[in-house]
Amino acid sequence: MSRVAAIDCGTNSIRLLVADVSTASDGTFSLRDIYREQRVVRLGQGVDASGVLAPEAIERTRAALADYTDVLRRKGTERVRMVATSATRDAANRDDFFGMVRATLGVDAEVISGDEEATLSFVGAVGELDAEDGPFVVVDVGGGSTELVVGELVDGAATVRAARSVDVGSVRLTERCLHGDPPTEDEIAQARKVAAGILDEAFSAVPVDGVRTWVGVAGTITTLSAVAQNLPEYDRYAVHLSRLQRADLHRVATDLLSSTREQRAQHRAIHPGRIDVIGAGALIVDVLAGELQERAGITELVVSEHDILDGIARSIA
């Protein structure tokens, strides 16, 4: 058994998982959570328009990472891997970010490709599911990008068929299209058109015909589950492996997009750092739901708390 740490730094949030990894006689891994934490730091603030990471966004990320480093010391972590995704892939000043990470954490952050990001999400998401429910399509709607990956479980191991990451996420779409409070009907229609057009590229690269189960991971989708369940506060145990029907997703998206920022803030299950962008995230998920119903006949979303963090942890076991 070894104790490892995974850090995922995305466009909107930075997350930490410390886990104990056990290896079975057949070579498969099992994870036991020791510690999980999420901070919304909005690293990708304005990067879609400016092409650079804002200094204040880098500082917010540094402060969170310094706290995570203290956690790693206290927990006796043996190995750590940090990956950085959409915002840093696109930033002209990304060397400033990497220098900060090296000075704070003591290891380098890896900029992974969108396809590797999708694969790690898949490995983390389906590890505990029933192989007979496959093939699976795993979707991660982030702040700057959305990943689709199709695969299955073969003899307990995740096998990926196809994966694609595209540049549409809750932060990018909000900054590009949704400016009103609440957004106007024209803004919502334009956002839906933009999302559908970009997601069509993903579906062209990742055929979903024959897929049996849709699994959604990460903060946008887990938040939508909490809102759909009308949870008084976020509860990861109530969210994990919850199931949402197509109609539920459309209702929640419609409600969030028609709400003001103040009204969205009344949902205690929505992290304060997601209040500004959760409407765009819900719209993207609603578009995905329509496409998956049309292309694969899937009308249900399985929500998983296990995602790219678990995949990263498994990669260094």
Secondary structure, DSSP 8 states (H G I E B T S, - for coil): -EEEEEEEE-SSEEEEEEEEEEE-TTS-EEEEEEEEEEEE--TTTTHHHHSS--HHHHHHHHHHHHHHHHHHHHHT-SEEEEEE-HHHHH-TTHHHHHHHHHHHHSS-EEE--HHHHHHHHHHHHHTTS-GGG-SEEEEEE-SS-EEEEEEEEETTEEEEEEEEEES--HHHHHHHH--SSS--HHHHHHHHHHHHHHHHHHHHHS--TT--EEEEEHHHHHHHHHHHTT-SS--HHHHTTEEEEHHHHHHHHHHHHTS-HHHHHT-TTS-GGGTTTHHHHHHHHHHHHHHHHHHH---EEEEES--HHHHHHHHT-
